[in-house]
C-alpha cells in the first residue's frame, strides 16, 4: 500500500512543474498532455487550451512520489487545510528552497529558526499549494 499526494491545477500545471523543478532540484518522471491521451478517458469535448494542459504528471520531491494534473472536470478551490512538509538536513537547504519558492507566494510563516529546527518556513505558493520546509535539528 502507498500514499501519493496529488496536486491539481486549473491550467497552470506545466508552470508549477517548472517551479518545483527549481525549488526542489528535481525533474518530472513523466508528463502527458491531454492531446496525447485517449479522448475516451473524459466525457466532454476539449478546448484547444485544454488539449495543451497536463493530463498526468509524476515527480519525485524529497523521496516522495507526487502526481499532478490540470483538472478539467471541476474548478479547483485552493485552500490551506492541507499542506506538504519537506524535511531537509541543513538550514542552507531550507534557505535555498525559500529563495526559490517565495516569489509570488503568500508567506504564512517566514524563514526562521525555532526550538526544534535550525530553519523552517510555511507558504502558499503561486499555484495555491501550501508547503512547509524544515530541518529536524537546531545545529545545522
N, C-alpha and C positions, 0 to 999 in steps of 0.2 A: 504494500500500500504506500502511496506517495501523496504528498500535498504539493500542489503547484499554484502559486499566485498567478492570477490572470489580470492584466491591465487592459481595460477597454478605453477607446478614444472615439471622438466624434470627427474623424477625418485627419487627425494630426499624429497618427501612429508612426509614420515614417520619420517625422521630425523628432518625435520622442525617442525613437531608436537611436538616432544620431546623437541626441542629447545624452542618453545613457551610455553610449559608447565612450564618449569623452569623460563623463563623470565617473564611470566605474572601470575605465580602461579595459573594455571588452568589445567583442564583435557579436552580431547576431549569428546564431547557428543555422537559422532558417528564416526566410521571408517569402511569403506567397501573396500576391495581389489577387483581388477579386477577378481580374481579367485572366488569370492563369488557372482558376479553379473551374470545376464543373458547375454550370449555372443551375443545375438541379439541386444544388446544396441550399438554395434560398428560394423563397416563394414570390419574389417581386422582381420586376424588371429593374435593372440598374441604370443610373445616370452615368454619363461619361466620367464625371468626377468620382463616383463610387467605384467604377471599374479600376481606377488607379489606386484606390485605398488598399490598405493592408488587410488581407483576409485572415492570415495566420502567421505569426512570427514567434520565434523562440530565442531566448538569450540567457546565458548563464551570468548571473550577477552574484558575486561573492559566494560562489559554490552552490547557488540555488537556481534551479530552472524557473524561468518566468515565461509565460505565454502572453502575447499581446495581439490586439486586433483593433480595427476600426469597426464599430458596431453599426450596422445599417438597419437593424430591426427596431430599436427603440432609442430614445435620447438618453445619453449618459448624464447623470447628475453627479457632479463632483462634490465630495464632502471630506470631512476629517475624522470620521468614525472608524476608519481602518488605516493602518499605516505599516510600512515595512521598515524594520530596523536592520541596518548593516553594521556589523561589528568588525573593526579592523585593529591592527596591532599598535599603531602609533598615532600620536596627535598630528604628526605631519601628514599622514594619510587622510585623517579627518579634515585637515585644513585644505588639502588638495581637492577633495570632493566638495567641500563647502564652496571653494572658489569657483568650481566648475558648475555647481548647481544653483547658486544664489541669484544669478541674473534672471529676472522675470519671475522669480518665486516670491511667495508670501512667507516671510521668515516668522515662524511661530516661536522658536527658541534659538536665539543667535548662538554662534560658536562660543563655547566657554568650557571651563573645567568645573568639575563637581567633586564631591567627596568620594564618588565611585568611579570617575572617569577623567583621564587627562584631557579629553576633548570630546565634545558632543554638540550636536545641533539637531533641530527639527524644523522642517519646512514643508510647504505645499508647493511643488514645482509648477512651472508654467503650463504643464499639461494636466494639472489638477490632482496629481498623485502625491500623497503625503509620505515623506521619508524621514527617518532619523538615522544618523550615523554617529557611532561612538566607539571609544575604547572601553575595555573592561578592567582597566587598571589606572593608577594615578602616576606611575613613574615614567612612562614613555609617551 
